Amino acid sequence: MVITGLRGPVAPVVVMMGVAGTGKSVVGSALAEATGWAFLDADDFHPEANLRKMRGGVPLTDADRWPWLEDLSQLLIDTRVEASAASSLALH
């Protein structure tokens, strides 16, 4: 599927979400390889404070995640990344 916008054809953006250890990065990498799209793993964009918490087994709070999600959103807008993987959020 090709979406035509004001600047011409745009590849669709694929964001994969799920709980840790479900294979998002594996599937995202395979999709990127098969399509020639770029792939970014959202975990690579966590701030150092979040990484320290995760390494220590401390769950992230919504307050920890919002700045990270805002950064990822802007990254997608700025670079039109076609494939990305992210851990799912706790839904209330």
VENTAFEN-V562447 format. One record per pair of residues at least 4 apart in sequence whose ideal C-beta (glycine too) atoms are under 7 Angstrom apart, sorted by the first residue. I is the first residue (numbers start at 0). GAP is how many residues later the second one is. Records with the same first field share a line. If there is no record, write none. Layout:
I: GAP, GAP
This chain:
0: 11
1: 7
2: 7, 9
3: 4, 5
4: 5
9: 70
10: 26, 71
12: 63, 68, 69
13: 17, 68, 69
14: 69, 71
15: 8, 11, 12, 69
16: 69, 71
17: 4, 6, 70
18: 68, 69
19: 67
22: 4
23: 4, 61
24: 4, 16, 60
25: 4
26: 4
27: 4, 11, 55, 56, 57
28: 4, 10
29: 4
30: 4, 52
31: 5, 6, 7, 51
36: 45, 46
37: 43, 44, 45
38: 44
39: 4, 41, 44
40: 44
41: 30, 42, 43, 44
42: 44
44: 23, 26, 27
45: 4, 5, 22
46: 21
47: 4
48: 4
49: 4, 10, 14, 18
50: 4
51: 4
52: 5, 7, 11
53: 6
59: 4, 5
61: 4, 28
64: 4, 24
65: 4
66: 4
67: 4
68: 4
69: 4
70: 4
71: 4, 14
72: 4
73: 4
74: 4, 6
75: 5
